[in-house]
Amino acid sequence: MNGQHMNMKHISNSMKNTNRRDFLKAGGVLGAAFAAGTWQALGEEKEKLPPMPRIKLGSLEVSRLILGTNPFFGYAHRQGEIGGQMKEYYTDERIMADLDLAAAHGITATAGPPDERWQKLWKRYRENGGKLKHWISQPHRPPEKIPGEIEESVKAGASAVFIQGHKVEGQFENGTFDVVRQWVEMIRKLGVPAGIGSHRQDCHLEVQKRAFPVDFYFQCMFNVAHGDTFEKDDPPKAANVIQQLEKPVIAYKILGAGRVPPKEGFEFALRNIRAKDGVCVGVFTKENPLEIAENAGYVKRLSSHH
């Protein structure tokens, strides 16, 4: 989530605000067109943009940029009233409009938990011709409910499933890590790619060491396993982990929930992950209607230099 860039003592002084609108004029044109809600307004401008790069999560091909859903439900990970503003702004209709806007810029997947509201929204969206194709589900209920949530996800049309980071970390810290293997095996038996998430910088390496049958990882760029802490040394540590993992990795919270200027966050992430890896970023288009276009522009431009 880009949003307003809040001051944060732990982020290095080099992270300065950037004028995003100077970065990709074509993306800005498209963002303005879609803010007006018209597919037709794309015209020839869409054809001038480079294609969004794709990656593979197991057998599933998705865009290198995945749309996060935390802001849709008010999960701001920032103090103040911003979370309430997100919840108020994001009606089902606005969520679906942003999904279509993302699709117009080459984004093919969104990631988020299979809560009841989302399952109903996703069903309605797809049945009504929604353009964005894939939902990557993130089960996040108490551990005893995770198996049921995995089944719900696949029934509700998830194209892939990964276990939310806190649930993975809980098993890791309790010495019951093989429970995570069981969850991963269950996902694969249901016929979709399986992944796990983590905010820590050691869970995924342990999964690899134990040869859990994962297809992909979601790695947080900040270690917020025990609260919303954003230390400047976390992204390099996370990048080091990503470089060691054999399977594809989706880096998330690359902007520190709005604390890191977008240009710097995208540049660091995309220059420190591999071509087979991607990023997941949420948006709050009330603050910046051009945000989706700009984010897509960063990924397209920076990927061309990868």
C-alpha positions as CSV (number, residue, x, y, z in Angstrom):
1,M,0.0,0.0,0.0
2,N,1.6,3.2,-1.1
3,G,-0.5,5.9,0.5
4,Q,1.1,8.9,2.3
5,H,4.7,8.4,3.2
6,M,4.8,8.6,7.0
7,N,8.0,9.4,8.9
8,M,9.7,6.4,10.3
9,K,12.9,6.6,12.3
10,H,14.0,3.1,11.3
11,I,14.1,3.7,7.6
12,S,17.3,5.1,6.3
13,N,17.6,8.8,5.5
14,S,18.2,7.9,1.8
15,M,14.6,7.0,1.4
16,K,13.3,10.3,0.2
17,N,9.9,11.1,-1.3
18,T,9.7,10.8,-5.1
19,N,7.4,12.4,-7.6
20,R,5.8,9.3,-9.0
21,R,4.0,11.0,-11.8
22,D,7.3,11.9,-13.5
23,F,8.2,8.2,-13.5
24,L,5.8,6.8,-16.1
25,K,3.7,9.2,-18.1
26,A,2.0,6.5,-20.1
27,G,1.0,4.7,-16.8
28,G,-0.4,8.0,-15.6
29,V,-2.6,8.4,-18.7
30,L,-4.0,5.0,-18.3
31,G,-4.6,5.5,-14.6
32,A,-6.6,8.7,-15.3
33,A,-8.6,6.9,-18.0
34,F,-9.6,4.1,-15.6
35,A,-10.3,6.5,-12.8
36,A,-13.1,7.6,-15.2
37,G,-14.2,3.9,-15.3
38,T,-13.9,3.4,-19.0
39,W,-12.2,0.4,-20.7
40,Q,-12.7,2.2,-24.0
41,A,-10.6,5.1,-22.9
42,L,-7.5,3.0,-23.1
43,G,-7.4,3.4,-26.9
44,E,-4.0,3.2,-28.4
45,E,-2.2,4.2,-25.1
46,K,-2.5,0.6,-23.8
47,E,-0.7,-0.7,-26.8
48,K,2.3,1.6,-26.2
49,L,3.0,0.0,-22.8
50,P,5.5,-2.9,-22.5
51,P,3.9,-6.1,-21.4
52,M,3.8,-7.1,-17.7
53,P,6.3,-9.9,-17.1
54,R,5.0,-13.2,-15.9
55,I,6.3,-15.8,-13.4
56,K,5.4,-19.3,-12.5
57,L,4.1,-20.5,-9.1
58,G,4.2,-24.2,-9.7
59,S,2.0,-24.8,-12.7
60,L,0.3,-21.4,-12.4
61,E,1.5,-18.5,-14.5
62,V,0.8,-15.1,-13.0
63,S,1.9,-11.5,-13.5
64,R,5.1,-10.5,-11.7
65,L,3.1,-7.9,-9.8
66,I,0.4,-9.3,-7.7
67,L,-2.3,-7.1,-6.2
68,G,-2.5,-7.2,-2.4
69,T,-5.8,-6.9,-0.6
70,N,-5.0,-5.7,2.9
71,P,-6.3,-2.1,2.2
72,F,-9.6,-3.5,0.9
73,F,-10.4,-4.6,4.4
74,G,-8.8,-1.8,6.4
75,Y,-5.6,-3.7,7.3
76,A,-3.4,-0.6,7.1
77,H,-0.5,-1.6,9.5
78,R,-0.3,2.1,10.2
79,Q,-1.4,4.1,13.2
80,G,-4.2,6.7,13.0
81,E,-7.5,6.7,11.1
82,I,-6.2,5.3,7.8
83,G,-7.5,1.8,8.4
84,G,-11.0,3.1,9.0
85,Q,-10.8,5.3,5.9
86,M,-9.9,2.2,3.9
87,K,-12.8,0.2,5.2
88,E,-15.2,3.1,4.5
89,Y,-13.9,3.7,1.0
90,Y,-13.7,0.1,-0.2
91,T,-17.2,-1.0,-1.0
92,D,-17.5,-4.2,-3.0
93,E,-18.0,-2.1,-6.1
94,R,-14.8,-0.1,-5.6
95,I,-12.9,-3.3,-4.9
96,M,-14.1,-4.9,-8.1
97,A,-13.3,-1.6,-10.0
98,D,-9.7,-1.8,-8.8
99,L,-9.4,-5.4,-9.7
100,D,-10.5,-4.6,-13.3
101,L,-8.1,-1.6,-13.3
102,A,-5.3,-3.9,-12.2
103,A,-6.1,-6.3,-15.0
104,A,-6.0,-3.5,-17.5
105,H,-2.4,-2.9,-16.6
106,G,-1.4,-6.5,-17.0
107,I,-1.9,-7.7,-13.4
108,T,-3.4,-11.2,-13.5
109,A,-3.6,-12.2,-9.8
110,T,-4.6,-10.9,-6.4
111,A,-3.7,-12.4,-3.0
112,G,-5.8,-12.4,0.1
113,P,-7.7,-14.5,2.8
114,P,-10.8,-16.5,2.0
115,D,-13.1,-14.6,4.4
116,E,-16.8,-14.8,3.7
117,R,-17.1,-11.3,2.2
118,W,-14.2,-12.0,-0.2
119,Q,-15.6,-15.4,-1.3
120,K,-18.9,-13.8,-2.2
121,L,-17.3,-10.8,-3.9
122,W,-14.9,-13.0,-5.9
123,K,-17.8,-15.3,-7.1
124,R,-19.8,-12.3,-8.1
125,Y,-16.8,-10.6,-9.8
126,R,-15.9,-13.6,-11.9
127,E,-19.5,-14.5,-12.8
128,N,-20.0,-10.9,-14.0
129,G,-17.0,-11.0,-16.3
130,G,-14.3,-9.6,-14.1
131,K,-11.0,-9.2,-16.0
132,L,-8.5,-10.2,-13.3
133,K,-8.2,-14.0,-13.5
134,H,-6.5,-15.5,-10.5
135,W,-7.0,-15.3,-6.7
136,I,-4.2,-16.7,-4.5
137,S,-5.8,-17.6,-1.2
138,Q,-4.2,-17.0,2.2
139,P,-5.7,-19.1,5.0
140,H,-5.2,-17.2,8.3
141,R,-7.6,-18.6,10.9
142,P,-6.5,-20.5,14.0
143,P,-4.4,-23.6,13.2
144,E,-7.2,-26.1,13.8
145,K,-9.4,-24.3,11.2
146,I,-6.7,-24.0,8.5
147,P,-7.6,-27.4,6.8
148,G,-11.2,-26.3,6.4
149,E,-10.1,-22.9,5.2
150,I,-7.9,-24.6,2.6
151,E,-10.8,-26.6,1.3
152,E,-13.0,-23.5,1.3
153,S,-10.4,-21.7,-0.8
154,V,-10.3,-24.2,-3.5
155,K,-14.1,-24.6,-3.6
156,A,-14.4,-20.8,-3.9
157,G,-12.1,-20.7,-7.0
158,A,-8.6,-20.0,-5.6
159,S,-6.0,-20.7,-8.3
160,A,-3.3,-21.3,-5.6
161,V,-3.1,-21.3,-1.8
162,F,-0.4,-20.2,0.7
163,I,-0.5,-20.3,4.5
164,Q,-0.4,-16.9,6.2
165,G,2.9,-16.0,7.8
166,H,1.8,-15.7,11.4
167,K,0.3,-19.2,11.2
168,V,3.5,-20.7,9.8
169,E,5.7,-18.9,12.4
170,G,3.5,-20.1,15.2
171,Q,4.2,-23.7,14.3
172,F,7.9,-22.9,13.7
173,E,8.2,-21.4,17.2
174,N,6.2,-24.1,18.9
175,G,8.3,-26.9,17.6
176,T,5.4,-28.4,15.6
177,F,6.7,-27.3,12.1
178,D,5.6,-30.6,10.5
179,V,2.0,-29.3,10.8
180,V,2.9,-26.9,8.1
181,R,4.0,-29.8,5.9
182,Q,0.6,-31.3,6.3
183,W,-1.1,-28.1,5.3
184,V,1.1,-27.9,2.2
185,E,0.5,-31.5,1.2
186,M,-3.3,-30.9,1.6
187,I,-3.2,-28.0,-0.8
188,R,-1.3,-30.0,-3.4
189,K,-3.8,-32.9,-3.1
190,L,-6.6,-30.5,-3.9
191,G,-4.8,-29.8,-7.2
192,V,-3.5,-26.2,-6.8
193,P,0.0,-24.8,-6.2
194,A,0.9,-24.6,-2.5
195,G,3.0,-22.0,-0.7
196,I,3.7,-20.5,2.7
197,G,4.3,-17.0,3.9
198,S,6.6,-15.7,6.6
199,H,7.7,-12.4,8.1
200,R,10.8,-14.0,9.7
201,Q,14.0,-14.5,7.8
202,D,14.5,-18.2,8.9
203,C,11.2,-20.0,8.3
204,H,11.5,-20.5,4.6
205,L,15.1,-21.7,4.8
206,E,14.0,-24.3,7.3
207,V,11.2,-25.4,5.0
208,Q,13.7,-25.8,2.2
209,K,16.0,-27.8,4.4
210,R,13.2,-30.1,5.4
211,A,12.1,-30.4,1.8
212,F,8.5,-29.5,2.3
213,P,6.7,-29.8,-1.1
214,V,6.1,-26.1,-1.6
215,D,5.7,-24.5,-5.0
216,F,6.4,-20.9,-3.9
217,Y,7.0,-18.6,-0.9
218,F,5.7,-15.2,0.3
219,Q,8.5,-13.4,2.0
220,C,7.9,-10.2,3.9
221,M,10.6,-7.6,3.4
222,F,10.2,-6.5,7.0
223,N,10.2,-8.8,10.0
224,V,6.9,-7.9,11.6
225,A,6.3,-11.3,13.1
226,H,5.7,-9.8,16.5
227,G,4.2,-6.4,15.7
228,D,4.4,-3.7,13.1
229,T,8.1,-3.0,13.4
230,F,9.9,-1.8,10.3
231,E,13.7,-1.9,10.7
232,K,15.9,-0.5,8.0
233,D,18.1,-3.6,8.0
234,D,15.2,-6.0,7.4
235,P,14.9,-5.7,3.5
236,P,18.6,-6.6,2.9
237,K,18.2,-9.6,5.2
238,A,15.0,-10.7,3.4
239,A,16.7,-10.3,0.0
240,N,19.5,-12.5,1.2
241,V,17.0,-15.2,2.1
242,I,15.2,-14.9,-1.2
243,Q,18.5,-15.4,-3.1
244,Q,19.0,-18.8,-1.2
245,L,15.5,-20.2,-1.9
246,E,15.2,-22.6,-4.9
247,K,11.5,-22.0,-5.5
248,P,9.9,-18.7,-6.7
249,V,9.3,-16.1,-4.1
250,I,6.8,-13.3,-3.8
251,A,8.2,-10.3,-1.8
252,Y,5.6,-8.4,0.0
253,K,5.5,-5.2,2.2
254,I,8.2,-3.9,-0.1
255,L,6.9,-0.4,0.7
256,G,6.7,-1.0,4.5
257,A,2.9,-0.4,4.5
258,G,3.4,3.1,3.1
259,R,6.6,4.0,5.0
260,V,9.0,3.6,2.1
261,P,8.8,5.9,-1.0
262,P,7.5,3.8,-3.9
263,K,10.4,4.4,-6.2
264,E,12.9,3.2,-3.6
265,G,10.8,0.3,-2.5
266,F,10.2,-1.1,-6.0
267,E,13.8,-0.5,-7.1
268,F,15.3,-2.3,-4.0
269,A,12.9,-5.2,-4.3
270,L,13.2,-5.8,-8.1
271,R,17.0,-5.4,-8.1
272,N,17.4,-7.9,-5.3
273,I,15.1,-10.7,-6.3
274,R,15.5,-13.0,-9.3
275,A,13.6,-13.0,-12.6
276,K,11.5,-15.9,-11.4
277,D,10.3,-13.9,-8.3
278,G,7.6,-11.4,-8.0
279,V,6.1,-8.7,-5.7
280,C,2.7,-8.3,-4.0
281,V,1.6,-4.7,-3.3
282,G,-1.7,-3.4,-2.0
283,V,-3.2,0.0,-3.0
284,F,-5.4,2.7,-1.7
285,T,-6.8,4.5,-4.8
286,K,-8.7,7.1,-2.8
287,E,-5.3,8.6,-1.9
288,N,-3.9,8.2,-5.4
289,P,-6.1,7.1,-8.3
290,L,-3.0,6.6,-10.5
291,E,-1.4,4.2,-8.0
292,I,-2.1,0.9,-9.8
293,A,-0.9,2.4,-13.1
294,E,2.3,3.7,-11.5
295,N,3.0,0.4,-9.6
296,A,2.6,-1.6,-12.8
297,G,4.9,0.9,-14.5
298,Y,7.6,0.3,-11.9
299,V,7.5,-3.4,-12.4
300,K,7.5,-3.2,-16.2
301,R,10.3,-0.7,-16.4
302,L,12.6,-2.3,-13.7
303,S,12.0,-5.8,-15.0
304,S,13.3,-4.8,-18.4
305,H,16.6,-4.1,-16.8
306,H,16.7,-7.4,-14.8
